[in-house]
Amino acid sequence: MANVPRRWFDSSPLRIVALLSADALLVTLSLWVAFQLRFEGNVPSTYEHAFWRTLPFLIALRAALSFAAGVHRWSFRMAGFNEAVRMVVVTVTGTVVLGFGVFFFRRAGLPRSVFALEFFSSTALMATVRFAPRYVLGWYSEQQRARSQTSLKTIIIGAGLAGDLLLRELSRAAGHDYHVIGFLDDDKAKHGTQIGGKPVLGRIEELPQIVKKRDVAKVLIAIANLPAARVKSILDLCRSLNVSLKIVPESITTLGDRLTASMLHDVSPEDLLPRDPHVFEPEDFKQVRGACILVSGAAGSIGSEIVRQVAKYGARELVLVDINENGLYFLQRDLEVDFPDVKVHAVIADIRDAQTLLRIGQTHKPLYVFHAAAHKHVPLMETSPAEAVKNNVFGTLNMAEMADACSAQRFVLISTDKAVAPTSVMGASKRVAELVIRHVAQRSKTSFTAVRFGNVLGSAGSVVPLFKSQIERGGPLTVTHPDCTRYFMTISEAVGLVLIAGLGGYGELCVLDMGEPIRIADLAAHMITMAGGAAGNDIQIKFTGLRPGEKLYETLMTEAEEQTHSVRKKIFVAKSPSPPADLPKMLKQLMRVAEGGNSSAIREAIKELVPSYTPTFSEPKTIAAAAGTPSTLTSLSTGTTSTSAITRSLGGSLTSTATPSEPHAPIDLKSVN
């Protein structure tokens, strides 16, 4: 209730009358001061008459100009630079008009110095009345914050535009615990100066010493569009400091921007990506407008993002295919709320069931098919190679045959860097999946494309959620090897580029520019720092050794694929050897050994298809002894991100000796002798 009278006063005619009356008193005082200063306190009687003749005209003039410029309407407690400029323009205009009026109309001579003195007096007095409330309240809030037991000493990194905006907003706002004690900036010209009453204490590299000396608890990074390398260097400085870090939004770039404490966000792994984020335009996705689009693995991280983006850009109808009923249910519910005009079909189906997929395709007739369903966990697939083959290879075959049967215009397969010179069953199985869609493409009117990229930050199976959960438990953070590196990209950027590359018709294999790889050990240490801890002190990092199938580093292309050309920013098309002519025969053999569950035989069959595959998994004796018996290992059936491309010529074949049950008739495996 305490705010009601103030709101009423702010919007009532009483406020206007009060302010204009105050201005009239200030103008009177200003003109009197000008006369007193000009004549050193002894104003001649002739000029006393000039004073009284000029005063009514001056009061009316300044009141009219203030009213016209809306000076009486601004909030004194929020007055800033724009209001100051407007007030100066109003007073200058009034002085100029006064000069013309006195000299050319009334012809009552006044000393020229009176005009200048009155201008400065009016400006100073009116500024004092209008800006004093803000600075008094700001000073009082600062004193209260400094004395508060809950306030934490804060350093702002960056004494530029964003830093100035941030300090001003923090000074006038309540409801936060930032007690800013100064700035750090690498510009030596700013050292020793003050911004908003706060000193620039030194260089950014001096952060550790200043934090310890002044007992700083929070660090706010206020540099717009800060490169990832600089963010990393700041995190390295904070690694042993136990400080909380926040960063301003990248959009803060102009003096007219507003920045509040609530807009600050935690430094995130996305801020560490050594790449410039791609800016998408609606026209980049014009092909999806009004289209019916089918997405397999729709409940997974990549699949769900594909669904949301195509819905955002105007898809008419969405067919969501996944075996994860809970994830699919929640996705459908969210889409119905966020995109009520899009027709959504949520279908529970296993991509290994060819007949079910064919019925889905014939029912909905999708124009575009995005295949994101896959088994992606490398260590799990090492112990369940049969499931990797059934899902990643023959599930992909079923999806491709369905797209061909229902005359889809385009089929897009999500690929992965783990398929290049694979050391894991998962990566190798996705390489075979790439062969499969290229084989189907040879006789189909559907255009088939694989899009290859590395890891995505924040996906369900990525390292970032794992590190977050380990930090919440107090550690340790588990890293396989000190030198292990991976490529990373945000989910939204990866999917945006996948849509452009897959629907653009650029070629059979598109490779995304992933920027520079990131050391996983560095990422772990930085995430500890982001959480306000000190790596090695508060939370330990434990090196566990490479798991079966894992590599120290990934590559996006092999030597056979290095003949690439750029088709768009961050999208390359790679030339890859054609699938072997006897692919159906080799697939039939792979299917037979997969159904038999013999892990060693499965790896041998995969290696026939992918000669660059070099297994690192050692078969336990108990499993080797049971070769030829059906596998009892359970499978995961999730929609995820991965698949691959061919990297070298494939030769050789296996002679099949048995004919398994055949769900893949369109590729005509039955006819293979």
N, C-alpha and C positions, 0 to 999 in steps of 0.2 A: 504493500500500500504506500510505502514511502516514495515510490517512483511515480505515483499518479500525479501529484501536484507538479513535479518537474516536467513531465510530459505535457501536461496541460499548458504550463507556462511557455514551453518551447514552441508550441504551435499556436499560441493565442496572439491577438493583436496587442495585448499588454506588453508582450516581449518586444515587439517592434517599436512601440511608443517609448518604452524604457530605454532601449538602445539608442534610438534617435535623439532622445533627450540627453542621454549621456554624451553622445557625440557633439551636441550643441554646446554643452558645457566645456568639452575638450577643445572645440574650435575657438570658443571665446577665450579660454585660457591660453591657447597657442598664439592667437593674434596678440593678446596682451603681452605675453612673454616676448614675442617678436619686437613689439614697440619698445619694451623696456630694455631689451638687449641693444637695440639699434641706438637708442638715445641715452644709454647708460643710466636708466632710472629717472631721467628728467625729460619727459615728453613735452615738447612745445604745445601751447594751446591750439595752434593751427592744425597740428596733427592729431590732437584729441578729437576734433570734429571729424577728421578723416577716419579715425578709428570707428566712431559710432555710425558713420555713414556706410562703412565697408562691412561691418560685422553682420547685419541682417542678410545681406547678399551672400556673404561667405557661408553662413550657417545653412541657408536654403540651398546653396549650390552643393555643399558637401553632403547634406542629407539626401538630396535628389540623386547624386551620383552613387552614394552608398546603397540606396534603395534599388537603383537600377542594376547595380552589379551584384545584388544579393548578399552584400557583406553582412547584413543583419541576420541572415539565415543560417550561417554555418555554426557548427558545434564548437564552442570555445575549447572544450576539453579534448577535441580531436583536431584542432587547427594545426596545419602543417605548412610545407613549403608553397604549395599551390595557393593557399589562402594568403600567405604573406605577399606573394607576387601580385595577387589581385588587389590587395589593399594598397600597395605601393602605386599600382597603375591608377587606382581611384584618386589617391592624394595628388599624384603628379598632374592628372587631368584637371582636378579642381584648381590647382595653382595656376596652370596655363590659362584656363577659362577666366579665372579671377583677374589675371594680368590684362587680358584682352578687354574684359568688361570695365575695369577701372580706367584704363588709358584711352580706350576708343569710344566708350559710351558715356561714362560718367565724368570723365576728364578730371577726376580729383586725384592730384598727384600724390603718390606714396613713394617713399624711398625704395629703390629696387631691392635693397638688402632685406626689407621686411618680408617680401615674397619668399625669399629663400629661407629666412629664419622661421617664418610661419609654416612652411612646408615641412621642415625638419621637426619642428615642435609637434605639429599635428600627427605626422607619421609616428613619432616616438610615443606620444601619449595614446594614440589609438592602438598601436601595436601592444603597448603595455596592458591595456585593458583587455584586449582580445587574446593575447598569448599567455598572460600571467597565470590564468587558471590551470592551463595545461602543465606549465612548468612547476607550479607550486604543488599540484597534485602528483606530478611525476616525482618531484623531490621527496614528497611525503611518503609515496609508495616505496621509493628506493630505500629510504631510511627504515621503514617498517620491514622491508624484505631483508635488509642487512641485519636487523636485530632478531629476525625470526629464527627459531630453532629448526624449522623445517626447510629453510632456504639453503641452497647448495651453491657454493662458489662455482662460477662458470666462466670459461674462456671461449671467445668466439674466434674461430680461425677464418681469416679473410676480412680485411678492413676496407673492402670495396662497397659496391652498390648493395649487394645482398646482405653484407654485414651491417651496413647502416640501416637498411630496412628492418632487419631482424632486431637490432637494438632498440629502435624507436617503438616497434610494436611490443616488445617485452617490457619497455619502460612504462608504457601507458596501460598495459593489460594486467589484469589480476588473474588468479586461479592457476598460477604456475609457481614453480620453486626455483627458477633461475635467478641467481644474483650475479649479474655480469660484473666482473672486475677488470676486464680489459680485452684487447685484441692481440692476435698474432698475425703477422703478414710478412711475406718475403720482400716486399717493396721497401728498400732502405729509406726512401724519401718520406715514408709514413712513420718511421720509428721516432718516438718522442712526441708525436702529435696526439691530439685527442679527437675522438669521434663521439658526439653526443655526451661529452663529459667523461668518456672512458679512454684511458691511455692505450696507445699501441705499444705493447710491451717488448716486442722483438720479433725475431724470425720464427717460422714454424718449427724449425729444427730445435729450437730452445724449449719446446713444449714439455719434455720430461722434467727439466730443471724447474720451470715455472710452476708446473703442477705440484711438485714436491715442496717447493718453497712456500707457495701460497695456499696449500691444502685444497686444490681444485678437485671438484668431484664430477663435473660435467664439462664436456667439450662439444661445442656446436660448430659444425662445418658449414660455413656460409659463403661458399664459392660456387656460383652457378656453373653447370656443365663441367664439373671437375673431372679431368681424365681419370680412368681407372688406376693408372700407375701412381697418380698422386694420392688417391684414396688409400691405396695399399701402403704407400710410404707413411701416411699419417697413422694408419693402423699399426704399422711396425713401431712407430714412436710410442704408441699407447700400449704396446704389448704387455708391459710389466707395471702399468700405472693404476689399474683398477678404477678406471673412469668410465662413465656412461657417455656414449657418443650418439649424436643426432646429426642429421644433414638436412639442408633446405631442399625443396623441390627444384628440379632442373628448370622449371618454367619461369623462375624468378630472374628476369632479365632486364626489366625497365623500371624507371623511377616511379611509374604509375602503378606498379604491382603492389598488392597487399600481402603481407606475410605475418601469420599469427603463430603462436606457440603450438597450436593444434596441427599446423601444417608441417611441422618438423617430423621426420620419421627416422626410425632406426636405420643405421647403415646396414645394408643388406648384401647378400652375395651378388645380386644383380649389379650393384655399384662397383664390383671388382672385375666385371667382364672387360677385357682389353679390346673393346670394339665400340664403334659408334652405332647406337640403336637405329634400326631402319624405320623411317617414317612412312607409313602407308597412307594411301589416298583411297577414297571410296571407288574411284574409277579402276583401281587395280583389281577389283573383285567384281566387276560388272557382269562377268559370265555367270555368277551364281544367282543373279536376280531372277526370280520366278522359276527356278529349277527345282526338281526333285533330286535329293542327294541322299545316298546311302553311306553310312559310316559303320564299319565293323570295329569292335573294341571301343564302342562309343562311350562306355563308362570309365575308360582309362584316362590318364592325364592328357595324352596327345589327342585321343579320340574326342573327349569332351570339349577340348578347346577348339578342335575343328568344327564341331557341332555349333558351338556358341558363335564362332566367327562367321560361318556361312549364314546362320540365322540373323546375325547383326547386319550382314550385307545383302539381305533380301531374298534368301531362299524361300520358296513357296511351301515345300514339303520336305520333311526329314524322316528318314528311316533309320532308327537306331538299333544296331544289332550287337548283342553282347550276351555272355552267359552269366554275368554278374547281376543278379536280379535286384539286389539292394541298390547298387550304384546306378543301375539303369532307371530304377523307380525315382530316385532323388533327382537325377538329371532331367527326366521327363517333367517332373513337378516344377523344377526351376524354369525350364523352358516355357511351360504353359503360363507362368507368371511374367517372365521377362519378355517373351515374344508371343503374345496371345494370337497374333495373326498368322503364325506359322503352324501348319498342320504337322503334328508329331506322331509317329508310330514307334512305339518301343516294343521290340521283338526279342524275346529270349531265344537264343539259338546258339548252337555250337558250330563253329566254322568247319569242323571235321565232318559234319553231316551235309553231304552234297545235295541230297534231295530237298532237305529243308531250305537250304540257301536258294536253290532253283525256284521253289515255290514263292519265296519272298521276292526274288527278282521279278518273276512273272506277274506277281500281284501288283507291285508298286512301280515297275518300269523306271528305275532311277536313271537320270541323265548322266550323273557322275557317281562314281564309287570310290570311296577312300578306304583303303585297307590298313587299319592301325592295330588290329588284333594280333597278338603274338605272345609267346613265352619269351621273356627278356632277361630273367635273372641268370647270369652266367654260371655261378657255382651250382645252383639247383639243376640247371640243364646238364651240367657235367655228370651228375648222378642219375639223371632221367633223360638220357639221349633219345630214347624212343618217343617220349612225349614231345620233345623239341621237334623231332622230324614230323610226327603226325600233325602237330599244330602249325608249325612255321612253314613247312614245305607243302604238305597236302591240304592243309587248311587254306593256304594261299592259292593252291591250284583250284580248289572248289570255288573260292571267291572269283578268281579270274574266269573260270568257265561260266559262272553265273552272270558276270558282267557281259560276256560274249553272247550268252543265250538270250539275254533280255535287251540286246542291242544298245547297251550303254555307250555314250559317246566317249567317255574317258574313264580310265582306271588308274588310280594313283596309289603306289605302294610306298609306305614309309620305310626308309632305309637307315642304316647305321654305320658308323665308322668301324665297329667291331667286326664287320664283314670283310674288311681289307686284311689280307694275309692272316686269316683267322687262326686263333689258337684255342678257340672254344667251340663246343658243339652249337651253342646259340648263334655265334657269328657265322659259322659255316652253314648252318641250316638256313640262315637268311640269305646267304650267297646262292644257295640252291633255289630258294624262293625267287630270287631275281632271274635265274635261268628259266624258271617255270613261266613267269609272265612274259618273258621275251619270246619263249617258244609259242605260247598261245597267240601272241601278237602277230606272228608270222602268217596266220590264217584267219585273223579276226579283223572286222571293220572297226572294232573298238581300239582307241589309242591307249597304249600302256606306257606308264612312266614310273620309274623309281626315283625317289628323292632321298639323298643320303646326307646325314648330318650326325653330329656327336650327341653328347648328353644335354638334357634340358634341366635347368635349375628348378627345383621344387616339384618335380614329378614324383609319383608315389614310390618309385624304386630308386630314386637318386640318392646321392650321398648327403645332400643338404638336409632333408628331413631326418636322416639318421643322426647327423651331427647335432641337430637341434634337440632331439630326444635324449641323446647322450649328455648334452650340456645340462638339460633339465634334471637329469639324474645325478649330476655332479661329476660326470666323466667316468672313466677316461674316454677320449675320442680315439676310435680305432682307425688307423691308416695302414694300408697294406705295405707301402714301401716309401722311404723318404724321397725318392726320385720319381714316384709315380705321377704322371700328368694326364689330364683329360681336356678335351674340348667342351666348352659349355656355351649354351645359348638360352635365352629366356623362352618359356613356352609360347608366349604370345608372338614373339618375333619368329620363332621357328615355324609355327603353324602358318603365319602370314606368308612367309616365304615358300612354304610347301604348297599353299593354295596357288600362288602365282606361278611357281615352277611346274606344278602338276597340271594345271589347267592351261598353261601357255602353249603347249604343243612344241616345246623346244627340243625334245629328244627322249631317248629311252632311259637315260641315266642323268639326273641333275645332281650336282654337288653344291651344297651351301657353303659359303665362306664363313668359317667359324671363328675367324680372328686367331689370336695366339692361345696356345694351351695353357692351362693353369695347374700349378703343382698342388696336389691334393693336401699335402702337409701344410702348405701356406694357407690354403683355404680353411683348414681346421683351426690353425692358430688365429687367423683373422676372425673366424666366427666366435671363438672364445673371447677375443677382444671386443667384438661387437656386443657381446652379452655382458660386458662390464667386468670380465674376469682377466686374469693374467695367465697366459699359456705357460705351463710348466710349474706354476705355483699353485693357483687355485684349482685348475683343471689340467690333468696330464694328457699327453698325446702318446698313445701306445702303437708301436709298429708291429703288425701281426704277420707280415709276410704275404706274398701274392697268393691268392686263392686259385684253385684249379681253373684253368681256362683264361685267367686274367693276364694282361700284358702291362709292361711298365708305361707304355705310351701307345696312343692310337694314331693312325694315319687315315686320311680321307680318300686317298687314291693310291693305286699301285703304279709301277713303272709302265705297265701296259695301258694305263688309263691317263697318262700324263698329257696326252694331246687333248687339251680342253680349250674351250673358248667361252668368254663371258657373254651371256645373253641379256643380263640385267644386272643391276647392282646387287652383289652378294650371291648371284646365281651363276653357276658354270655348268656347261654340258660336257660330259666326258665321253670319249669314244671307248667302247669296250668290245672285246671279242664276242663273236656270235655264239649261241649255245651249240653244243655238239649235236651232230645229226642224229645220233642214237640216244638222245636224251630220254625218250619214252622207255626204252629198254633199261636204262640205268635207273630211272625212277621206279620201275617195276621191281628191280632188285632191292632198291632202298626200302620200298614198302614192305617187301617180304621180310627183310631182316628186322625192320622196326616192329612188325607185328610179332616176330619171334622173340624180341626183347634181348637179343644178344648184343651187349654194349660194344664189345670189341668189333663185331661184324658191322655194326652200325657205323662206327668210326671209319672202318675200312671202306665201306660203301660211300660214305660222304667224301672221303679223300679221293676216290675215283672221280667223283663229280667236281671236286674242288682240290686240285693238286697242290695249291699253296697252303692248304690246311695242315697245320702242324700241332697235333694234340699234345697237351701238357699234362693230361690227367692219367694217373696210374690206376689201373683196375685193381680193386681189392680182390684177394684170392677167393673170397666167398662168392663174389659175383662172377669171377672168371670161371669158377667151377660149375656155376649154374648156367653157363652159356647155352643158349638155345632154348631156355625155358622162358615162358612169358614173364615180363617184368611186373613186379608187384609194387613198384614205386608209384606214388600218387602224383598227379599233375596239378599245375596251376592253370587256370583258364582265365586269363585277364586280357583286357585290351590295353596295349602298350605301344611303345615306339621302338621299332627296329626293322631292319631288312637290309639288303645289300646289293652289290653289283658285281659283275664278272670282272676279274682282274688279269686273267691270262688265258691262253688257249687251253681248252679242255680236251683231253684225248683219252682213249681206252674205253673199255666197257666191261661189264660183268655179264656172264651168261646166266639167265634165270633158270631155275630148276623147279619152281613151283608157281602156282597161280593162286594168289590170295583172293579173298573177297574184294571186289572191285567197285569202289564208289566213284571212280574218276573216268567214266566212260568217254566223255568228250575228248580227252587227250588220247583215247584209243590205246590204253595200256594193255587191254586184253589181247590185242592182235600181235603183241610183241612175242616173238618166239624165243 
